[in-house]
Amino acid sequence: MENIRIGFIGAGNMGGALASAVCKATDAQNVMLADKSREKAFELAKKLCCSFSDNTSVVSSCDFIFLGVKPQMMGDMLAEIAPVLKARNNDFVLITMAAGMKIEKITALLGFDCPVIRIMPNTAVEVGEGMVLYAVNEKVNEDAENAFLAFMSNAGKLDKIPETLIDAGSAVSGCGPAFVYMFIEALADGGVKCGLPRSTALKYAEQTLIGAAKLAMETGRHPEELKDAVCSPAGSTIEGCFALEKGSFRAATVDAVSAAFERTKELGK
């Protein structure tokens, strides 16, 4: 699929971050943005050196179409674009990122079967370090999937999983950044409590998470092993770990992921 055109309906935080990643991996002139706020689409298009238009132009001319709208808005949006898509005589692929909404519901709302890729990205795609889960239906051929992987290459890591697991996965990788930011803030608060300037504490906390994650990923060692390696007998770190355990740190984190998973399932109904 040479010279593919890629469109975005919805240029909000996630749509904009994905558009930015796509423009780094392909010719930005082949990327088109649309949003209910034309000013938002125009400003982002100007920043990315791509084009902007409306929903009809995107769905009538683009080969891959990102649907960057919330689940509760998906029905009305699909009803709007369905006649235009149905009238096309060339191939296209829809890419949905609506939380909890299965591919079969997308095609049911659309009123006909077509190629659909369901993705669950996270906000780190903005800096090329995202975790993007994806699943495809049987209408997506190998060439289309390979093209998708190519123009998404600057978004971060992509992982194809069964659609039945995508909600559980997104509760970790999609919602997880918010939990991580809370932990960064809490680490920094602890540093401030101990006397560090706020900016210094934040810098230390942020780099600590980056380094710890990279060490775990590159060595393949289990987090428990890495944790134990930091905890000297009767030392400072084990004392801090004990305080976290007393505060139900692990249980609270598991509960956060579980709560996010249950809410995601509700959103897709």
C-alpha positions as CSV (number, residue, x, y, z in Angstrom):
1,M,0.0,0.0,0.0
2,E,2.2,2.8,-1.3
3,N,1.5,6.5,-0.7
4,I,-1.2,5.6,1.8
5,R,-3.4,8.4,3.2
6,I,-4.0,8.4,6.9
7,G,-6.9,10.3,8.5
8,F,-7.9,11.2,12.0
9,I,-11.4,11.9,13.2
10,G,-10.7,13.5,16.6
11,A,-7.6,15.5,17.3
12,G,-7.7,15.4,21.1
13,N,-4.9,14.3,23.5
14,M,-4.6,10.8,22.2
15,G,-5.6,11.4,18.6
16,G,-3.1,14.3,18.5
17,A,-0.3,12.2,20.0
18,L,-0.9,9.4,17.6
19,A,-1.0,11.8,14.6
20,S,2.3,13.2,15.8
21,A,3.9,9.7,15.9
22,V,2.4,8.9,12.4
23,C,3.7,12.1,10.9
24,K,7.2,11.1,12.0
25,A,7.0,7.7,10.3
26,T,5.4,8.8,7.0
27,D,5.0,11.8,4.7
28,A,3.0,14.3,6.8
29,Q,1.4,15.5,3.6
30,N,-0.5,12.2,3.5
31,V,-2.0,12.8,6.9
32,M,-5.4,14.6,7.4
33,L,-7.0,15.7,10.6
34,A,-10.6,16.4,11.5
35,D,-12.1,17.5,14.8
36,K,-15.4,18.9,16.0
37,S,-13.3,21.9,16.8
38,R,-11.9,23.0,13.4
39,E,-9.5,25.4,15.2
40,K,-8.0,22.5,17.2
41,A,-7.5,20.5,14.0
42,F,-6.1,23.5,12.2
43,E,-3.6,24.3,14.9
44,L,-2.4,20.7,15.2
45,A,-2.2,20.3,11.4
46,K,-0.1,23.5,11.2
47,K,2.3,22.1,13.9
48,L,2.6,18.7,12.2
49,C,2.8,20.1,8.7
50,C,-0.2,18.0,7.6
51,S,-3.6,18.9,6.3
52,F,-7.0,19.4,8.0
53,S,-10.5,19.1,6.8
54,D,-13.8,17.6,8.0
55,N,-15.1,14.0,8.7
56,T,-16.5,13.5,5.3
57,S,-13.2,14.4,3.5
58,V,-11.3,12.1,5.8
59,V,-13.5,9.1,5.3
60,S,-13.9,9.6,1.6
61,S,-10.2,9.9,0.8
62,C,-8.1,8.2,3.5
63,D,-6.9,4.6,3.4
64,F,-6.6,4.3,7.2
65,I,-9.0,6.2,9.4
66,F,-8.4,6.6,13.1
67,L,-11.6,7.0,15.1
68,G,-10.5,9.1,18.0
69,V,-13.9,9.7,19.7
70,K,-15.2,8.5,23.1
71,P,-17.4,5.4,23.3
72,Q,-20.5,7.3,24.0
73,M,-20.0,9.4,20.9
74,M,-19.1,6.5,18.6
75,G,-22.7,5.7,17.5
76,D,-23.5,9.1,16.2
77,M,-20.2,9.5,14.5
78,L,-20.4,6.1,12.7
79,A,-24.0,6.9,11.6
80,E,-22.6,10.1,10.1
81,I,-19.8,8.5,8.1
82,A,-21.4,5.1,7.2
83,P,-23.0,6.3,3.9
84,V,-19.7,7.8,2.7
85,L,-17.8,4.7,3.6
86,K,-20.3,2.4,2.0
87,A,-20.2,4.4,-1.2
88,R,-16.4,3.9,-1.6
89,N,-15.1,1.7,-4.3
90,N,-11.6,1.3,-2.9
91,D,-10.2,-0.3,0.2
92,F,-10.0,1.3,3.6
93,V,-9.3,0.3,7.2
94,L,-10.9,1.8,10.3
95,I,-8.7,2.1,13.5
96,T,-10.7,2.4,16.7
97,M,-9.4,3.3,20.1
98,A,-12.7,3.5,22.0
99,A,-12.3,2.0,25.4
100,G,-14.2,-1.2,25.9
101,M,-15.9,-1.2,22.5
102,K,-15.4,-4.4,20.6
103,I,-14.8,-4.6,16.9
104,E,-18.1,-6.4,16.3
105,K,-19.9,-3.5,18.0
106,I,-18.1,-1.0,15.7
107,T,-19.3,-2.9,12.6
108,A,-22.8,-3.3,14.0
109,L,-23.1,0.4,14.6
110,L,-21.6,1.0,11.2
111,G,-24.2,-1.3,9.6
112,F,-21.8,-3.4,7.5
113,D,-18.6,-5.4,7.8
114,C,-15.2,-3.8,6.9
115,P,-11.6,-4.1,8.0
116,V,-11.1,-2.8,11.6
117,I,-8.1,-2.6,13.8
118,R,-8.8,-2.0,17.4
119,I,-6.0,-0.3,19.4
120,M,-5.4,0.7,23.0
121,P,-2.5,3.1,23.1
122,N,-1.2,5.1,26.0
123,T,-0.1,8.7,26.3
124,A,3.6,7.9,26.0
125,V,3.1,7.6,22.3
126,E,3.7,11.3,22.3
127,V,7.4,10.7,23.0
128,G,7.7,7.5,21.1
129,E,7.6,5.3,24.1
130,G,4.0,4.2,24.1
131,M,2.6,0.7,24.6
132,V,0.0,0.1,21.9
133,L,-2.1,-3.1,22.1
134,Y,-3.9,-4.0,18.9
135,A,-6.3,-6.6,17.5
136,V,-7.6,-7.0,14.0
137,N,-10.7,-8.6,12.5
138,E,-10.6,-11.1,9.6
139,K,-11.1,-8.4,7.0
140,V,-7.7,-6.9,7.7
141,N,-5.2,-8.5,5.3
142,E,-1.5,-8.9,5.8
143,D,-0.5,-5.9,3.6
144,A,-2.8,-3.6,5.6
145,E,-1.5,-4.9,8.9
146,N,2.1,-4.4,7.8
147,A,1.4,-0.9,6.6
148,F,-0.3,-0.1,10.0
149,L,2.8,-1.4,11.8
150,A,5.1,0.7,9.6
151,F,3.3,4.0,10.1
152,M,2.9,3.4,13.8
153,S,6.6,2.5,14.3
154,N,7.4,5.8,16.0
155,A,4.6,5.4,18.6
156,G,6.5,2.9,20.7
157,K,6.0,-0.8,21.2
158,L,3.1,-2.5,19.5
159,D,1.8,-5.9,20.6
160,K,-0.9,-7.9,18.9
161,I,-3.1,-9.8,21.3
162,P,-6.5,-11.5,21.2
163,E,-9.3,-9.0,21.4
164,T,-10.6,-10.9,24.4
165,L,-7.6,-9.7,26.4
166,I,-7.4,-6.1,25.2
167,D,-9.5,-4.7,28.0
168,A,-7.4,-6.4,30.6
169,G,-4.2,-5.2,28.9
170,S,-5.4,-1.7,28.6
171,A,-6.1,-1.6,32.4
172,V,-2.4,-2.0,32.8
173,S,-0.8,-0.1,29.9
174,G,-3.6,2.3,29.1
175,C,-4.6,3.4,32.6
176,G,-1.2,2.6,34.1
177,P,0.5,5.9,33.3
178,A,-1.9,7.7,35.6
179,F,-1.0,5.3,38.4
180,V,2.7,5.8,37.6
181,Y,2.4,9.6,37.6
182,M,0.8,9.4,41.1
183,F,3.7,7.3,42.3
184,I,6.2,9.8,40.8
185,E,4.4,12.6,42.6
186,A,4.3,10.6,45.8
187,L,8.0,9.8,45.6
188,A,8.8,13.5,45.0
189,D,6.5,14.5,48.0
190,G,8.5,12.1,50.1
191,G,11.7,13.8,49.0
192,V,10.3,17.2,49.7
193,K,9.3,16.1,53.2
194,C,12.9,15.0,53.8
195,G,14.2,18.4,52.7
196,L,14.8,18.2,48.9
197,P,13.7,21.1,46.7
198,R,10.5,20.2,44.7
199,S,12.3,20.3,41.3
200,T,15.1,18.2,42.5
201,A,12.8,15.6,44.0
202,L,10.8,15.4,40.8
203,K,13.9,14.9,38.7
204,Y,15.2,12.1,41.0
205,A,11.8,10.4,41.1
206,E,11.3,10.5,37.3
207,Q,14.8,9.2,36.5
208,T,14.5,6.5,39.1
209,L,11.4,5.1,37.4
210,I,13.0,5.3,33.9
211,G,16.1,3.5,35.1
212,A,14.3,0.9,37.1
213,A,12.0,0.0,34.2
214,K,14.9,-0.1,31.7
215,L,16.9,-2.4,34.0
216,A,13.9,-4.8,34.3
217,M,13.3,-4.8,30.6
218,E,16.9,-5.2,29.4
219,T,18.0,-7.8,32.0
220,G,14.8,-9.8,32.0
221,R,15.2,-10.3,35.7
222,H,12.0,-10.6,37.8
223,P,11.0,-7.5,39.7
224,E,11.1,-9.4,42.9
225,E,14.8,-10.3,42.3
226,L,15.7,-6.7,41.4
227,K,13.9,-5.4,44.5
228,D,15.7,-7.9,46.7
229,A,19.0,-6.7,45.3
230,V,18.4,-3.2,46.6
231,C,17.2,-4.3,50.0
232,S,20.3,-4.8,52.3
233,P,19.7,-6.5,55.7
234,A,18.4,-4.0,58.2
235,G,18.9,-1.3,55.7
236,S,17.0,1.8,54.6
237,T,15.3,0.3,51.5
238,I,13.8,-2.7,53.3
239,E,12.5,-0.3,55.9
240,G,10.8,1.7,53.1
241,C,9.4,-1.4,51.5
242,F,7.9,-2.5,54.9
243,A,6.2,0.9,55.1
244,L,4.7,0.4,51.6
245,E,3.5,-3.1,52.6
246,K,1.9,-1.7,55.8
247,G,0.1,0.8,53.5
248,S,-1.2,-2.0,51.3
249,F,0.7,-0.7,48.3
250,R,0.5,-3.9,46.3
251,A,-3.2,-4.5,47.1
252,A,-4.1,-0.9,46.3
253,T,-2.3,-1.2,42.9
254,V,-4.0,-4.5,42.1
255,D,-7.4,-2.9,43.1
256,A,-6.6,0.1,40.8
257,V,-6.1,-2.2,37.8
258,S,-9.1,-4.3,38.6
259,A,-11.3,-1.2,39.0
260,A,-10.1,0.2,35.7
261,F,-10.8,-3.1,34.0
262,E,-14.4,-3.2,35.3
263,R,-15.0,0.3,34.2
264,T,-13.7,-0.3,30.7
265,K,-16.1,-3.2,30.3
266,E,-19.0,-0.9,31.4
267,L,-18.0,1.7,28.8
268,G,-18.2,-0.8,26.0
269,K,-21.8,-1.9,26.8
